[in-house]
Amino acid sequence: MILITADSIKVDLVLNRLRDKSIGAICIFMGNVRDHSEFGNVSKLYYEAYTAMAKNKMAEIEKEVLAKWNIRKFVAIHRTGNLKVGETSVIVGVSSEHRKEAFTACKYAIDCIKSRVPIWKKEISQRGHKWVEGVSLVK
């Protein structure tokens, strides 16, 4: 399941998508909006995405994960729009027979999403706002 959405992420729904009687491990990474950064205090974040390309890149990452590890199910959801402090901005979940491959695949997936998917983040505070620099899509 790959999703780019302005709606809040429901962790219980993600967990239910990952469940399977054949699995022994579920690993979920949740990225949440924190109240500070190098820029200072953060009151909210704004995420913008090139949605079609973002979905395609996330689907590529899913294919890579399924090819490299014995993963049964994969979920990746990223929010767009304005998010308050404490809200979940991204979630990646995998299920597998064993924990080692679940942990490794989950870490790989979130690292790839952060570096390859065209989603941009703006930090908003009382001092103003700042687009956060990420990894360039141009090599």
C-alpha positions as a Markdown table, in Angstrom:
| # | Residue | x | y | z |
|---|---|---|---|---|
| 1 | Met | 0.0 | 0.0 | 0.0 |
| 2 | Ile | 1.4 | 3.3 | -1.1 |
| 3 | Leu | -0.4 | 6.6 | -0.3 |
| 4 | Ile | 0.3 | 10.3 | -0.4 |
| 5 | Thr | -2.5 | 12.0 | 1.5 |
| 6 | Ala | -3.6 | 15.2 | 3.3 |
| 7 | Asp | -5.6 | 13.0 | 5.8 |
| 8 | Ser | -4.2 | 11.9 | 9.1 |
| 9 | Ile | -2.5 | 8.5 | 9.3 |
| 10 | Lys | -4.4 | 5.9 | 11.3 |
| 11 | Val | -1.8 | 3.6 | 12.8 |
| 12 | Asp | -4.3 | 0.9 | 13.6 |
| 13 | Leu | -5.3 | 0.7 | 9.9 |
| 14 | Val | -1.6 | 0.4 | 8.9 |
| 15 | Leu | -1.1 | -2.3 | 11.5 |
| 16 | Asn | -4.1 | -4.3 | 10.3 |
| 17 | Arg | -2.8 | -4.0 | 6.6 |
| 18 | Leu | 0.5 | -5.6 | 7.8 |
| 19 | Arg | -1.0 | -8.5 | 9.8 |
| 20 | Asp | -0.8 | -12.0 | 8.4 |
| 21 | Lys | -0.9 | -15.4 | 10.0 |
| 22 | Ser | 2.4 | -16.3 | 8.3 |
| 23 | Ile | 4.4 | -13.4 | 9.8 |
| 24 | Gly | 6.4 | -13.3 | 13.0 |
| 25 | Ala | 7.5 | -9.6 | 12.9 |
| 26 | Ile | 6.0 | -6.3 | 12.1 |
| 27 | Cys | 8.3 | -3.2 | 12.0 |
| 28 | Ile | 6.8 | 0.3 | 11.8 |
| 29 | Phe | 8.6 | 3.6 | 11.5 |
| 30 | Met | 6.6 | 6.7 | 12.3 |
| 31 | Gly | 8.0 | 10.2 | 11.6 |
| 32 | Asn | 6.3 | 12.8 | 13.8 |
| 33 | Val | 6.3 | 16.6 | 13.7 |
| 34 | Arg | 8.5 | 17.8 | 16.6 |
| 35 | Asp | 8.4 | 21.2 | 18.2 |
| 36 | His | 12.0 | 22.3 | 17.3 |
| 37 | Ser | 14.7 | 22.1 | 14.7 |
| 38 | Glu | 18.0 | 23.9 | 13.9 |
| 39 | Phe | 15.8 | 26.8 | 12.7 |
| 40 | Gly | 14.3 | 27.1 | 16.3 |
| 41 | Asn | 10.9 | 26.4 | 17.7 |
| 42 | Val | 8.5 | 24.8 | 15.2 |
| 43 | Ser | 4.8 | 25.5 | 15.4 |
| 44 | Lys | 3.8 | 23.4 | 12.4 |
| 45 | Leu | 5.1 | 21.8 | 9.2 |
| 46 | Tyr | 3.9 | 22.1 | 5.7 |
| 47 | Tyr | 4.5 | 19.3 | 3.2 |
| 48 | Glu | 4.2 | 19.6 | -0.5 |
| 49 | Ala | 4.6 | 16.7 | -3.0 |
| 50 | Tyr | 4.8 | 16.0 | -6.7 |
| 51 | Thr | 2.2 | 13.4 | -6.1 |
| 52 | Ala | 2.4 | 11.2 | -9.2 |
| 53 | Met | 6.1 | 11.1 | -9.1 |
| 54 | Ala | 6.2 | 10.5 | -5.3 |
| 55 | Lys | 3.8 | 7.5 | -5.7 |
| 56 | Asn | 6.0 | 6.1 | -8.5 |
| 57 | Lys | 9.2 | 6.5 | -6.4 |
| 58 | Met | 7.6 | 4.9 | -3.4 |
| 59 | Ala | 6.4 | 2.0 | -5.5 |
| 60 | Glu | 10.0 | 1.6 | -6.8 |
| 61 | Ile | 11.2 | 1.5 | -3.2 |
| 62 | Glu | 8.5 | -1.1 | -2.3 |
| 63 | Lys | 9.7 | -3.3 | -5.3 |
| 64 | Glu | 13.3 | -3.0 | -4.1 |
| 65 | Val | 12.3 | -4.0 | -0.5 |
| 66 | Leu | 10.3 | -7.0 | -1.7 |
| 67 | Ala | 13.2 | -8.1 | -3.9 |
| 68 | Lys | 15.9 | -7.7 | -1.3 |
| 69 | Trp | 14.2 | -9.2 | 1.8 |
| 70 | Asn | 11.6 | -11.8 | 2.5 |
| 71 | Ile | 8.9 | -9.2 | 3.2 |
| 72 | Arg | 5.3 | -10.3 | 3.2 |
| 73 | Lys | 3.6 | -6.8 | 3.2 |
| 74 | Phe | 4.7 | -3.2 | 2.8 |
| 75 | Val | 3.0 | 0.0 | 3.7 |
| 76 | Ala | 4.3 | 3.6 | 3.0 |
| 77 | Ile | 2.2 | 6.7 | 3.6 |
| 78 | His | 3.3 | 10.3 | 3.6 |
| 79 | Arg | 1.2 | 13.3 | 4.5 |
| 80 | Thr | 0.9 | 16.6 | 2.7 |
| 81 | Gly | -0.4 | 19.9 | 3.8 |
| 82 | Asn | -0.2 | 21.5 | 7.2 |
| 83 | Leu | 0.6 | 19.3 | 10.1 |
| 84 | Lys | 0.6 | 20.2 | 13.8 |
| 85 | Val | 3.3 | 19.3 | 16.3 |
| 86 | Gly | 2.8 | 15.7 | 17.3 |
| 87 | Glu | 1.1 | 14.6 | 14.1 |
| 88 | Thr | 2.6 | 11.7 | 12.1 |
| 89 | Ser | 4.0 | 12.9 | 8.8 |
| 90 | Val | 5.2 | 9.6 | 7.4 |
| 91 | Ile | 4.8 | 5.9 | 8.3 |
| 92 | Val | 6.6 | 2.9 | 6.8 |
| 93 | Gly | 5.7 | -0.6 | 7.8 |
| 94 | Val | 6.8 | -4.1 | 6.8 |
| 95 | Ser | 5.9 | -7.5 | 7.9 |
| 96 | Ser | 8.0 | -10.6 | 7.6 |
| 97 | Glu | 8.7 | -14.0 | 9.2 |
| 98 | His | 11.6 | -12.7 | 11.2 |
| 99 | Arg | 12.6 | -9.5 | 12.9 |
| 100 | Lys | 16.0 | -9.0 | 11.4 |
| 101 | Glu | 14.7 | -8.6 | 7.9 |
| 102 | Ala | 11.8 | -6.5 | 9.1 |
| 103 | Phe | 14.1 | -4.0 | 10.8 |
| 104 | Thr | 16.5 | -3.9 | 7.9 |
| 105 | Ala | 13.9 | -3.5 | 5.3 |
| 106 | Cys | 12.0 | -0.8 | 7.3 |
| 107 | Lys | 15.2 | 1.3 | 7.8 |
| 108 | Tyr | 16.1 | 0.9 | 4.1 |
| 109 | Ala | 12.6 | 2.0 | 3.0 |
| 110 | Ile | 12.4 | 5.2 | 5.1 |
| 111 | Asp | 16.0 | 6.2 | 4.2 |
| 112 | Cys | 15.1 | 5.8 | 0.5 |
| 113 | Ile | 11.8 | 7.7 | 0.9 |
| 114 | Lys | 13.7 | 10.6 | 2.6 |
| 115 | Ser | 16.3 | 10.8 | -0.1 |
| 116 | Arg | 14.5 | 9.9 | -3.3 |
| 117 | Val | 10.8 | 10.9 | -3.1 |
| 118 | Pro | 9.8 | 14.4 | -4.2 |
| 119 | Ile | 8.2 | 15.7 | -1.0 |
| 120 | Trp | 9.3 | 19.0 | 0.4 |
| 121 | Lys | 9.0 | 20.3 | 4.0 |
| 122 | Lys | 8.5 | 23.8 | 5.2 |
| 123 | Glu | 9.1 | 24.6 | 8.9 |
| 124 | Ile | 6.8 | 27.3 | 10.3 |
| 125 | Ser | 7.6 | 29.1 | 13.5 |
| 126 | Gln | 6.9 | 32.5 | 15.2 |
| 127 | Arg | 10.1 | 33.7 | 13.5 |
| 128 | Gly | 8.8 | 32.9 | 10.0 |
| 129 | His | 9.1 | 29.9 | 7.8 |
| 130 | Lys | 11.9 | 28.0 | 6.0 |
| 131 | Trp | 12.0 | 25.3 | 3.4 |
| 132 | Val | 14.1 | 22.4 | 4.7 |
| 133 | Glu | 16.9 | 21.4 | 2.4 |
| 134 | Gly | 16.9 | 17.8 | 1.4 |
| 135 | Val | 18.7 | 15.6 | -1.1 |
| 136 | Ser | 18.6 | 16.8 | -4.7 |
| 137 | Leu | 16.7 | 14.7 | -7.2 |
| 138 | Val | 19.2 | 15.8 | -9.9 |
| 139 | Lys | 22.4 | 13.9 | -10.0 |
